[in-house]
Amino acid sequence: MAITNPFQFLQQVRAEVSKVVWPTRREVMLTTVMVFILAALTAVFFAIVDILIRGGLNQILSTFG
């Protein structure tokens, strides 16, 4: 691996950072809201699955216990 001097490294870093397409404030807000909505839906889904599994296990244990 070739060793570059610090000045050349900083130039390369600046060139790469200038290629980055930064999201707009609206895009950031929209994706943040989507993450919260999907996290809430996932929590509800797993809560329902947990309730169903718990109810099924209680039914099985009460039948055999």
C-alpha positions in Angstrom: 0.0 0.0 0.0 1.4 3.3 -1.0 2.0 6.0 1.6 0.7 9.4 0.8 1.7 12.6 2.5 -0.8 14.3 4.8 -1.5 17.2 2.4 -2.4 14.8 -0.4 -4.5 12.8 2.0 -6.5 15.9 3.0 -7.0 16.8 -0.7 -8.4 13.3 -1.4 -10.7 13.6 1.7 -12.0 16.9 0.5 -12.6 15.6 -3.0 -14.5 12.6 -1.6 -16.6 14.7 0.8 -17.6 17.0 -2.0 -19.1 14.0 -3.9 -21.5 13.3 -1.0 -25.1 14.1 -1.7 -26.5 15.4 1.6 -30.2 14.9 2.2 -32.5 17.9 2.5 -34.2 18.8 5.8 -37.5 17.5 4.4 -36.0 14.1 3.4 -34.5 13.7 6.9 -37.8 14.5 8.6 -39.7 12.1 6.3 -37.3 9.2 6.8 -37.3 9.9 10.6 -41.1 9.8 10.7 -41.1 6.6 8.7 -38.6 5.0 11.1 -40.8 5.8 14.1 -43.9 4.5 12.3 -42.3 1.3 11.3 -40.8 0.8 14.8 -44.3 1.3 16.3 -45.8 -1.2 13.9 -43.1 -3.7 14.6 -43.7 -3.3 18.4 -47.4 -3.8 18.0 -46.9 -6.9 15.8 -44.5 -8.5 18.3 -46.8 -7.6 21.2 -49.7 -9.4 19.5 -47.5 -12.4 18.7 -46.4 -12.5 22.4 -50.0 -12.4 23.6 -51.0 -15.2 21.2 -48.0 -17.4 22.2 -48.6 -16.7 25.9 -52.3 -17.5 25.6 -51.5 -20.7 23.7 -49.0 -21.9 26.2 -51.4 -21.1 29.1 -54.1 -23.1 27.3 -51.7 -26.1 26.8 -50.4 -25.9 30.4 -53.9 -25.7 31.9 -54.9 -28.7 29.8 -52.1 -30.9 31.0 -51.4 -29.4 34.4 
